[in-house]
Amino acid sequence: MISQFVVYNMSIVAFMAFSFFFSGIETAIISSSPMKLMPLAEKGSRRAKRALLVMERVEDAISMALIGNNIVNIAASAFIAYIATSYYLSSESELLVITVAETIVFLVCCELFPKVLARAKAETFLMLLSPVVLVLMAAFKPAIRASLGLSRGIRSLMKLEDSSRFGLARSREEIDLLFRLGVRHGIIDKDHHDLINEFLSFHKVTAYEVMTPLIDLVSVEKRQTVRSLIDVIYRTSFSRIPVYEGRVDNIIGYVFYRDLLANTAVGSIEEIIHPPRFVPSTKNIHALYYEMRSEKIPVVFVVNEFGAVEGMATREDIAEEIVGEIQTRDHPRRELFKKVSERKFELSGNLDIDFLHRRFGLAVEKKGFETVAGFLAFHLGRIPARGDRFEFDNFVFVVDEATPRFTEKVTLLAPRVKK
């Protein structure tokens, strides 16, 4: 018959094993990389697939580990204190000694050691124990839901930022840092880093920043004939022409050149006008792009807070914000930024000034302007003329082409990089 002493010691070892498991799995979940697990899962590893299932529900998994670890540690402390006071110890000093010893043993064997091991072999640790983790996540589901609900309530009460959004922003910063380190060590090309940086900044860009301003659009009145519209399209090479009624800013739709192929006999263009879709100028282009793609909307008209049309944006405009200019049969080239050499760049006056901040880090404070043309006009105090030069933060702007009303083309000279 097993003695009471052996039973007590086996119980303590069981508590230590559970504490070891929960401490290690918490660190393994935090330290594991999906990038290392995905290739294994693609090769058919069931353990890797289960580990990825845990990673997909990381909040639930970490909550389970924390709840389990706390339950085990509290239960172990209470159990050891009960044994000590009931059977072995006769004074408070002896109880203090056993409490300190228990704390040291649990700290080293059940906290530090499993965390070090799990951090060194995070993916292996997680793959090995993922079946147990998934079972415990299901068993602890009510407690997990309650703890997450409580934490969200406290976060809302204290007006703290959503941790998931913070993690996403932090991930963007970490990715950018990794790419900058790669550029510094010559592993990654600078142009590739600039492209990735555009992707990471995608969520900050608004419809106003990618639209073609109303003043630059070629539009037609709704009573115009098909023949005159064909002449406009032939002369401008634009595939989508806004249609207005009465005033140029009273947009009632647009026409697409392909519609003319089946309607060449129509006298007025009213029968082939597509209804307009209006979006606020502050709309995020990430959401706008997926909205346009899912609803198959090729064109939207951007309006300000007063409802006045400010410009037009297409899916190509949004794509160009990331990958640069797109030239297709339906979408003629409209170059806003061109790299001439390492230090020399050609800019359109319509280029959004925020682009220069993202590309070169220029700290430009907007004061009633949005474009390069507006930036130069503000600082010069007049409409720039051809040959004007302006220096800002060691960057030199030279006006190459200008009309009495607008700056069309500018050369930007970047400062020399100190080696």
C-alpha positions as CSV (number, residue, x, y, z in Angstrom):
1,M,0.0,0.0,0.0
2,I,1.4,3.4,-1.0
3,S,2.2,5.5,2.0
4,Q,0.7,8.9,2.7
5,F,4.2,10.5,2.3
6,V,4.6,9.1,-1.2
7,V,1.1,10.4,-2.2
8,Y,1.9,13.9,-0.9
9,N,5.2,14.0,-2.8
10,M,3.6,12.7,-6.0
11,S,0.9,15.4,-5.7
12,I,3.6,18.1,-5.4
13,V,5.5,16.7,-8.4
14,A,2.2,16.8,-10.4
15,F,1.6,20.4,-9.4
16,M,5.2,21.2,-10.5
17,A,4.6,19.4,-13.8
18,F,1.4,21.4,-14.6
19,S,3.1,24.6,-13.6
20,F,6.1,23.7,-15.9
21,F,3.6,23.0,-18.7
22,F,1.6,26.3,-18.4
23,S,4.7,28.5,-18.0
24,G,6.5,26.9,-21.0
25,I,3.5,26.9,-23.3
26,E,2.8,30.6,-22.6
27,T,6.4,31.5,-23.6
28,A,6.2,29.1,-26.6
29,I,3.0,30.8,-27.9
30,I,4.5,34.3,-27.6
31,S,7.9,33.3,-29.1
32,S,6.8,31.0,-32.0
33,S,7.0,32.3,-35.6
34,P,4.2,31.4,-38.0
35,M,6.7,31.9,-40.8
36,K,8.6,28.8,-39.5
37,L,5.5,26.7,-38.9
38,M,3.9,27.4,-42.3
39,P,6.5,25.6,-44.5
40,L,6.2,22.6,-42.2
41,A,2.4,22.6,-42.4
42,E,2.6,22.9,-46.2
43,K,4.7,19.7,-46.2
44,G,2.0,17.9,-44.4
45,S,3.2,18.1,-40.7
46,R,0.1,17.6,-38.5
47,R,1.9,19.0,-35.5
48,A,2.7,22.2,-37.4
49,K,-0.9,22.5,-38.5
50,R,-2.2,22.2,-34.9
51,A,0.4,24.7,-33.8
52,L,-0.9,27.2,-36.4
53,L,-4.4,26.6,-35.1
54,V,-3.2,27.7,-31.7
55,M,-1.4,30.7,-33.1
56,E,-4.6,31.8,-34.9
57,R,-6.3,32.0,-31.5
58,V,-3.4,33.5,-29.6
59,E,-5.5,35.5,-27.2
60,D,-7.4,32.5,-26.1
61,A,-4.3,30.4,-25.8
62,I,-2.4,32.9,-23.7
63,S,-5.5,33.4,-21.5
64,M,-5.7,29.6,-21.0
65,A,-2.0,29.4,-20.0
66,L,-2.3,32.3,-17.5
67,I,-5.5,31.0,-15.9
68,G,-4.1,27.4,-15.7
69,N,-0.8,28.6,-14.3
70,N,-2.4,30.7,-11.6
71,I,-4.8,27.9,-10.6
72,V,-1.9,25.4,-10.3
73,N,0.4,27.7,-8.4
74,I,-2.3,28.8,-5.9
75,A,-3.4,25.2,-5.4
76,A,0.2,24.0,-4.9
77,S,0.9,26.7,-2.3
78,A,-2.3,25.9,-0.4
79,F,-1.6,22.2,-0.6
80,I,2.0,22.5,0.7
81,A,0.9,24.9,3.4
82,Y,-1.8,22.4,4.5
83,I,0.6,19.5,4.7
84,A,3.2,21.5,6.5
85,T,0.9,22.8,9.2
86,S,-1.0,19.6,9.6
87,Y,1.7,17.0,9.8
88,Y,5.2,18.2,10.0
89,L,5.7,21.7,11.3
90,S,5.3,23.0,14.8
91,S,6.3,26.7,14.6
92,E,5.8,29.7,12.4
93,S,9.6,29.9,11.7
94,E,9.5,26.5,10.2
95,L,6.5,27.4,8.0
96,L,8.4,30.5,6.8
97,V,11.3,28.3,5.8
98,I,9.2,25.9,3.9
99,T,7.4,28.7,2.1
100,V,10.6,30.3,1.0
101,A,12.0,27.0,-0.1
102,E,8.8,26.2,-2.1
103,T,8.9,29.7,-3.7
104,I,12.5,29.2,-4.8
105,V,11.9,25.6,-6.2
106,F,8.8,26.7,-8.1
107,L,10.5,29.8,-9.4
108,V,13.5,28.0,-10.8
109,C,12.0,24.7,-11.8
110,C,8.5,25.8,-12.9
111,E,9.0,29.3,-14.2
112,L,12.6,30.2,-15.2
113,F,13.6,26.8,-16.6
114,P,10.5,26.1,-18.8
115,K,10.5,29.7,-20.1
116,V,14.2,29.5,-21.1
117,L,13.6,26.1,-22.7
118,A,10.4,27.2,-24.5
119,R,12.0,30.4,-25.8
120,A,15.0,28.4,-27.2
121,K,12.8,25.8,-28.9
122,A,9.5,27.7,-29.2
123,E,8.2,26.0,-32.4
124,T,9.2,22.5,-31.3
125,F,7.7,23.0,-27.8
126,L,4.4,24.3,-29.3
127,M,4.1,21.6,-31.9
128,L,4.8,18.9,-29.3
129,L,2.2,20.2,-26.8
130,S,-0.4,21.7,-29.2
131,P,-2.9,18.8,-28.9
132,V,-3.0,19.3,-25.1
133,V,-3.3,23.1,-25.6
134,L,-6.3,22.8,-27.9
135,V,-8.1,20.4,-25.5
136,L,-7.4,22.8,-22.6
137,M,-8.6,25.8,-24.6
138,A,-11.9,24.0,-25.2
139,A,-12.2,23.0,-21.5
140,F,-11.3,26.5,-20.3
141,K,-13.5,28.3,-22.8
142,P,-16.0,29.8,-20.3
143,A,-13.2,31.1,-18.1
144,I,-11.3,32.5,-21.2
145,R,-14.4,34.3,-22.4
146,A,-15.0,35.8,-19.0
147,S,-11.4,36.9,-18.5
148,L,-11.3,38.5,-22.0
149,G,-14.6,40.2,-21.5
150,L,-13.4,41.6,-18.2
151,S,-10.1,42.8,-19.7
152,R,-12.0,44.5,-22.6
153,G,-14.4,46.1,-20.1
154,I,-11.5,47.5,-18.0
155,R,-9.7,48.7,-21.2
156,S,-12.9,50.5,-22.3
157,L,-13.5,52.0,-18.8
158,M,-9.9,53.3,-18.7
159,K,-10.0,54.4,-22.4
160,L,-7.0,52.3,-23.2
161,E,-6.0,51.6,-26.8
162,D,-7.1,48.3,-28.3
163,S,-4.1,45.9,-27.9
164,S,-4.8,44.2,-31.2
165,R,-4.6,47.5,-33.1
166,F,-1.4,48.5,-31.1
167,G,0.1,45.1,-32.0
168,L,-0.6,45.7,-35.7
169,A,0.9,49.2,-35.6
170,R,3.9,47.8,-33.7
171,S,4.3,45.1,-36.3
172,R,4.4,47.7,-39.1
173,E,7.1,49.6,-37.3
174,E,9.1,46.4,-36.7
175,I,8.8,45.3,-40.3
176,D,10.0,48.7,-41.5
177,L,12.9,48.6,-39.0
178,L,13.9,45.1,-40.3
179,F,13.9,46.4,-43.9
180,R,16.0,49.5,-43.0
181,L,18.5,47.2,-41.3
182,G,18.6,45.1,-44.4
183,V,19.2,48.2,-46.6
184,R,22.0,49.3,-44.2
185,H,23.8,45.9,-44.5
186,G,23.3,45.6,-48.3
187,I,20.9,42.7,-48.0
188,I,17.9,44.5,-49.4
189,D,17.8,47.0,-52.3
190,K,16.7,50.5,-51.3
191,D,14.0,50.6,-54.0
192,H,12.5,47.4,-52.6
193,H,12.5,49.0,-49.1
194,D,10.7,52.1,-50.6
195,L,8.0,49.9,-52.1
196,I,7.5,48.0,-48.8
197,N,7.3,51.3,-47.0
198,E,4.5,52.4,-49.4
199,F,2.6,49.2,-48.5
200,L,3.0,49.9,-44.8
201,S,1.8,53.5,-45.2
202,F,-1.2,52.4,-47.3
203,H,-3.6,52.5,-44.3
204,K,-2.8,56.2,-43.7
205,V,-3.7,57.5,-47.2
206,T,-7.1,59.1,-47.9
207,A,-9.1,59.4,-51.1
208,Y,-8.2,63.1,-51.3
209,E,-4.6,62.2,-51.7
210,V,-5.0,59.9,-54.7
211,M,-7.8,61.6,-56.6
212,T,-7.4,63.7,-59.8
213,P,-8.5,67.2,-58.9
214,L,-11.6,68.5,-60.6
215,I,-9.6,71.3,-62.2
216,D,-7.5,68.7,-64.0
217,L,-10.4,66.6,-65.2
218,V,-11.8,66.8,-68.8
219,S,-15.6,66.7,-68.4
220,V,-18.5,67.1,-70.7
221,E,-22.1,68.5,-70.4
222,K,-24.9,65.9,-70.4
223,R,-26.5,67.4,-73.5
224,Q,-23.4,66.8,-75.7
225,T,-23.6,64.5,-78.6
226,V,-21.9,61.1,-78.9
227,R,-19.9,62.5,-81.9
228,S,-18.5,65.4,-79.8
229,L,-17.7,63.0,-76.9
230,I,-15.8,60.7,-79.3
231,D,-13.7,63.7,-80.4
232,V,-13.0,64.5,-76.7
233,I,-11.9,61.0,-76.0
234,Y,-9.7,60.9,-79.2
235,R,-8.1,64.2,-78.3
236,T,-7.4,63.5,-74.6
237,S,-6.9,59.6,-74.6
238,F,-9.0,59.5,-71.4
239,S,-11.2,56.4,-71.1
240,R,-13.7,57.7,-68.5
241,I,-15.1,61.2,-68.8
242,P,-17.2,62.8,-66.0
243,V,-20.5,64.3,-67.0
244,Y,-21.9,67.5,-65.4
245,E,-25.2,69.4,-65.6
246,G,-25.2,73.2,-65.6
247,R,-22.0,73.7,-63.5
248,V,-18.7,71.8,-63.9
249,D,-18.8,70.8,-60.2
250,N,-22.4,69.4,-60.5
251,I,-21.3,65.9,-61.5
252,I,-24.2,63.5,-62.5
253,G,-22.1,60.5,-63.6
254,Y,-19.5,59.5,-66.1
255,V,-19.2,57.8,-69.5
256,F,-16.9,55.0,-70.5
257,Y,-15.4,54.9,-74.0
258,R,-16.3,51.2,-74.5
259,D,-20.0,52.1,-74.2
260,L,-19.7,54.2,-77.4
261,L,-18.8,51.1,-79.4
262,A,-22.4,49.8,-79.0
263,N,-24.1,53.2,-79.1
264,T,-22.5,55.1,-81.9
265,A,-25.9,55.9,-83.3
266,V,-27.2,57.6,-80.1
267,G,-27.5,61.3,-80.5
268,S,-27.2,62.4,-76.9
269,I,-24.9,60.8,-74.3
270,E,-27.6,60.8,-71.6
271,E,-28.5,57.1,-72.4
272,I,-25.0,55.9,-71.6
273,I,-24.2,57.9,-68.5
274,H,-23.2,55.7,-65.5
275,P,-24.5,56.9,-62.1
276,P,-21.9,58.5,-59.9
277,R,-20.6,57.0,-56.6
278,F,-19.6,59.7,-54.1
279,V,-17.2,59.1,-51.2
280,P,-15.9,61.5,-48.5
281,S,-12.4,63.0,-49.1
282,T,-11.3,61.5,-45.7
283,K,-12.1,57.9,-46.6
284,N,-9.2,55.5,-46.2
285,I,-8.1,54.1,-49.5
286,H,-7.5,50.6,-48.1
287,A,-11.2,50.3,-47.3
288,L,-12.1,52.2,-50.5
289,Y,-10.1,49.9,-52.8
290,Y,-11.8,46.7,-51.4
291,E,-15.2,48.4,-51.6
292,M,-14.7,49.3,-55.2
293,R,-13.3,45.9,-56.1
294,S,-16.1,43.9,-54.3
295,E,-18.9,46.1,-55.8
296,K,-17.1,46.4,-59.2
297,I,-17.0,50.2,-59.1
298,P,-14.3,51.6,-61.5
299,V,-14.8,55.3,-60.6
300,V,-15.7,57.3,-57.5
301,F,-16.1,61.0,-57.1
302,V,-14.5,62.6,-54.0
303,V,-16.5,65.2,-52.1
304,N,-15.6,67.5,-49.2
305,E,-17.5,68.0,-45.9
306,F,-19.8,70.5,-47.7
307,G,-20.7,68.1,-50.4
308,A,-18.8,69.8,-53.2
309,V,-17.0,67.5,-55.7
310,E,-13.2,67.9,-55.4
311,G,-12.0,65.2,-57.8
312,M,-12.2,61.7,-59.2
313,A,-10.4,58.5,-58.1
314,T,-10.1,55.1,-59.9
315,R,-8.9,51.7,-58.8
316,E,-5.8,52.4,-60.8
317,D,-5.1,55.6,-58.9
318,I,-5.1,53.6,-55.6
319,A,-2.9,50.9,-57.1
320,E,-0.4,53.6,-58.3
321,E,-0.2,54.9,-54.8
322,I,1.6,51.7,-53.9
323,V,3.4,50.4,-57.0
324,G,3.9,53.6,-59.0
325,E,2.4,54.6,-62.3
326,I,0.3,52.1,-64.3
327,Q,0.1,52.4,-68.0
328,T,-2.6,50.5,-69.8
329,R,-4.7,50.9,-72.9
330,D,-7.6,52.2,-70.8
331,H,-5.5,54.3,-68.4
332,P,-2.9,56.6,-69.9
333,R,0.3,57.3,-68.1
334,R,0.2,60.2,-65.7
335,E,3.6,60.4,-64.1
336,L,3.8,62.3,-60.9
337,F,7.2,61.2,-59.6
338,K,10.2,60.0,-61.6
339,K,13.7,59.1,-60.4
340,V,16.3,60.5,-62.7
341,S,19.5,59.7,-60.7
342,E,20.5,59.0,-57.1
343,R,19.9,62.6,-56.1
344,K,17.7,64.0,-58.8
345,F,13.9,63.5,-59.2
346,E,11.2,64.9,-61.4
347,L,7.9,65.9,-59.7
348,S,4.5,66.9,-61.0
349,G,3.0,69.9,-59.4
350,N,0.0,67.7,-58.6
351,L,2.1,65.3,-56.5
352,D,0.8,65.1,-52.9
353,I,3.2,66.7,-50.5
354,D,2.7,63.7,-48.1
355,F,4.5,61.5,-50.6
356,L,7.7,63.5,-50.1
357,H,7.4,63.0,-46.4
358,R,7.0,59.2,-46.8
359,R,9.7,58.9,-49.4
360,F,12.3,61.4,-48.0
361,G,11.2,62.2,-44.5
362,L,10.5,65.8,-45.3
363,A,8.8,67.3,-42.3
364,V,6.3,69.6,-44.2
365,E,3.6,71.3,-42.1
366,K,0.5,71.7,-44.3
367,K,-0.8,75.3,-44.2
368,G,-3.7,75.3,-46.7
369,F,-1.9,73.3,-49.4
370,E,-1.8,69.6,-50.4
371,T,0.5,69.4,-53.4
372,V,4.0,70.3,-54.4
373,A,2.6,73.3,-56.4
374,G,0.8,74.6,-53.4
375,F,3.8,74.0,-51.2
376,L,6.0,76.1,-53.4
377,A,3.4,78.8,-53.9
378,F,3.0,79.1,-50.1
379,H,6.7,79.5,-49.4
380,L,7.4,81.8,-52.3
381,G,4.4,83.9,-51.6
382,R,3.4,83.9,-55.3
383,I,2.7,81.6,-58.2
384,P,6.2,80.1,-59.0
385,A,7.7,80.9,-62.4
386,R,10.1,78.8,-64.5
387,G,13.6,78.8,-63.1
388,D,12.6,79.6,-59.5
389,R,14.6,77.8,-56.8
390,F,13.6,77.1,-53.3
391,E,15.5,75.2,-50.6
392,F,13.8,73.3,-47.8
393,D,15.5,71.1,-45.2
394,N,18.6,70.7,-47.5
395,F,16.4,69.7,-50.5
396,V,16.4,72.0,-53.5
397,F,13.2,72.5,-55.6
398,V,13.7,73.9,-59.1
399,V,10.6,74.9,-61.2
400,D,11.1,73.5,-64.7
401,E,7.6,74.2,-66.3
402,A,4.9,76.6,-65.1
403,T,2.0,78.6,-66.4
404,P,0.8,81.9,-65.0
405,R,-1.7,79.9,-62.9
406,F,0.0,76.6,-62.0
407,T,3.4,74.9,-61.4
408,E,3.5,71.9,-63.7
409,K,6.9,70.3,-63.4
410,V,9.6,70.5,-60.7
411,T,13.1,69.1,-60.2
412,L,14.0,67.9,-56.7
413,L,17.6,67.7,-55.7
414,A,18.2,65.6,-52.6
415,P,21.2,66.3,-50.3
416,R,24.3,64.2,-50.6
417,V,24.5,61.2,-48.3
418,K,27.3,61.5,-45.9
419,K,29.5,58.3,-45.9
